[in-house]
Amino acid sequence: MKNKFIYPAVFHPENDGGYSISFPDLEGCFTEGDNIEEALSMAWDAAAGWLITAQKLNEDIPEASDIKSIKLESDDDFINLTVVDLLEYKKHIKPRAVKKTLSIPAWLNEEAENNHINFSSVLQQALKERLNI
């Protein structure tokens, strides 16, 4: 499953100094920010949430538009590419540890304990290698 995406976001400056943001390729994906820093962060968050939901629902993920093909409503509007790494986003929103129960042969458990092996660390490393993360 693909985890890295780049989508154009259209930033619409508001009269109060904030920005509203839309994604031409992500239907119904909108957000806003009180300033440019918050708007950029909110754009990343909105796009990531949209993409994760689409993946969970097995929906098609649209291709990103060429920014040259996007028509802006106002001369004040601008396009910014939003880079989304879903693995990094998931680490950000789900940092807590999850307890897992597993079974290994008694002899292997004894050897690992005698060598002060951290089971959680080994399992995490093995999962990352298996998943190419």
Residue pairs with C-beta under 8 A, 6 or more apart in sequence:
1 55
2 61
3 85
3 86
3 87
4 83
4 84
4 85
4 86
5 47
5 51
5 61
5 64
5 83
5 84
5 86
6 64
6 81
6 82
6 83
6 84
7 23
7 25
7 26
7 47
7 64
7 81
7 82
7 84
8 23
8 24
8 25
8 64
8 65
8 67
8 70
8 79
8 80
8 81
8 82
9 21
9 22
9 23
9 43
9 47
9 79
9 80
9 81
9 82
10 21
10 22
10 23
10 24
10 70
10 72
10 77
10 78
10 79
11 19
11 20
11 21
11 39
11 43
11 77
11 78
11 79
11 80
12 19
12 20
12 21
12 22
12 73
12 74
12 76
12 77
13 19
13 76
13 77
14 20
14 32
16 34
17 34
17 35
18 32
18 33
18 34
18 35
18 38
18 39
19 32
19 33
19 35
19 36
19 39
20 30
20 31
20 32
21 30
21 31
21 32
21 33
21 39
21 42
21 43
21 46
22 29
22 30
23 29
23 30
23 43
23 46
23 47
23 50
23 82
24 65
24 70
25 62
25 63
25 64
25 65
26 47
26 50
26 51
26 62
28 50
29 46
29 47
29 50
30 46
31 39
31 42
31 43
31 45
31 46
32 39
32 42
33 39
33 40
33 41
33 42
33 43
40 80
40 82
43 80
43 82
44 82
44 83
44 84
44 89
45 89
47 82
47 84
48 84
48 86
48 89
51 61
51 84
51 86
52 86
52 89
52 90
54 60
54 61
55 61
55 86
67 79
67 81
70 79
72 78
72 79
87 133
97 120
100 123
102 123
104 112
112 119
112 122
127 133
